[in-house]
Amino acid sequence: MLQVKAGEVQKLGLLYERHKKALFGFFYKMSRSTTLSEDLVQIVFTKILQSKHTFVGDGKFVTWMFHIARNALHDHYRKNKNAHLTVVEEQGENVSADADAESQFESDQTIEQLFKAIDLLSLDKKELLVMSRFENLKYKEIGEIMGCSEGAVKMKIRRTLIELRELYSRLAAGESHVA
């Protein structure tokens, strides 16, 4: 990134290739929309290019990038207040005819319920969960992205996991109104 900042803009392509999957994964886990995720990845790299002069190089590039990504996601939802926080896309299901089909179905149902529970979390809590558990960012990095201490991140994640467990249990028990 320091080379991009120094004027070697073509190096942004290398950064894009290295980090596009992680960004897409973050956005997809937050929105469940392939199209929105792809758009937001492009927006982030556009903002990175526009903000290259603000990159200092003290911390990790990934932390700086996810800070921009988080802001891009918040900007999207602010501009599109009527947009649902989760857009569930139709996906074709490939059900195999073998004996494992039933256990695979049960596993898929469990995963589906877990993601439904995650979708019921507030945007901030969902971000914490995605960054810590799916993107494997360290608590210190998440703190830098969210503007709080590492200890605050630990506490927020612990509370989020407790809330997620309660939401999941309610969904598993078949409660129709969980919020």
N, C-alpha and C positions, 0 to 999 in steps of 0.2 A: 504494500500500500504506500510505503514511503516513496517508491519509484513512481507510482501513479501521481502522487502529490508533487513530485519533482518535475512532472511534465511527460512522463512516459505513459501516456494514457492507454496505449495498446496493452499494457500489463494488466489492465482491468479485466481483460478477457480470461487471463489465467486465474484471477481471483474468482471470476464468475464460474468457471469450470470446477474449481475446487469447492465452492460453497453453495452452488445452486441447489443441490439435493438437500442439504441440511435446511436451507431456508424454505424450500418447497415443503419439506416435511413439517416444519414448524407451522407454516400457514395452513397446510392441509389438516393438521391435527386441531388447529384452532377453528377452522371454518368448514371443513368437510367438502370443500368445493375445489375441484381441480382447476377450473377456469380462474376463479378468484386467486388461488394460490399462485398460479403462473403469472397472473397480472401483478400481484404484489411482489414477486421476486424481481420482475422487471423494474418496478417502481423503486425498490430498494437499491438496485444497482445504478439506476439513474440518480437517485439521491446521494449515493456514495460518490459518484462522479461530481455532482454539484457541490458536495460538501468536503471534497478531498482536502481542501485547505484547513479544515478543522481537525483532521487526524493528526494527533501529536506523536503517537508511537510509543507512549509510556506503557500502555496496557496492550492486551491482545487485540488483534484486528477483529476476531470473532465477537468479542464483547462489544466493540464499537458497532459492528455490523448488526448484531441482534438488537442493540439499542435503536438503531435506525429502523429495523424491521418491526419492532414493537410499536414505534411511533407511526409507521405506515399503516399498520393494522388498526390502531386507534383512530387515525385520520379517516380511514375507510369507513369505519362504523359511525364516526361522528358525521361524516358527509352523507351517509346512507342510513339515517336513523330508522327507517322503515325496514331495513334489511334484517333478516333474522340472523342471530349470532351463529346459527348452524344451518347450513344448507346441505341436506342429505341428498346426495346424488344417487340415482338408480344405478345399481350395479348388477350385472348378470351373475347368477350363481351357478357354479359348476358343481353339481352334486354327483359324486361317484356312486356307482352301483354296488360297490363292494361292502363288506361287513362293517367297515369303519365309518360308513356314511352317517350312521346314527350318532356315534360319538363325536364326529366332526360337526354335525348339526348342533349338538348340545354345546360344544365348545364355541361355535359361532354365536349361539344365542347368549352365552355368558359374556363374550367379548362385546356383542351388541348392547347388552344391558350395561356393561361397564362404560361404554362410550356414551350411552344415554345419560348415565349418572354424571359423567364428566361434562356433558353439554348443559346440565342443570346448574353447574357452578358459575359464579360470576366471572366476567372476563379476566379480571386480575388473578383470581384463583386458578382459572384454567391455564393462563399463561405460566404461572409458577409451576404447575404440574407438568406442562409440556416441556418447559425449559429444563426442569430438574430430572424428570423421569424418562422423557423421550429423546431430548436433545443432549442429555448427559452433561449439562453445564454445571460447573461447580457453584456452590452457594455464594462464594465470593464474587464470581462473575455475574451471577443473577443479581446480587446486591448492587453491583456497579451499573447494570442495565436498568434496574428499577429505582435506583437512587436511594438505597437503604443499606443497613449494615448486614453483614453475614449472619449475625445472630437473629436479626429480624426476619431474614429469609427463612432460617431454620424453623423459627416459631410459626411463621405463616404457612410453610409447607406442612408442618405437623398438623396444624388446625385444618388445613385444606384436606389432608388425607383422612382425618377423622370425619369431616363433613362428607367426603366422597364415600367412605365406608357406610355411613348412615343412609345416604341417598341410594347407594347400590343395594343395601339390605331392603329398603322399602320397595325398590323396583323388583327385586327378586321375590319379595313376598306378594307382589301383585297389586300394590297400592296404586290406584289410578291417578290420584292427585298427590304428587310428591313434593312440589315446590313449597 
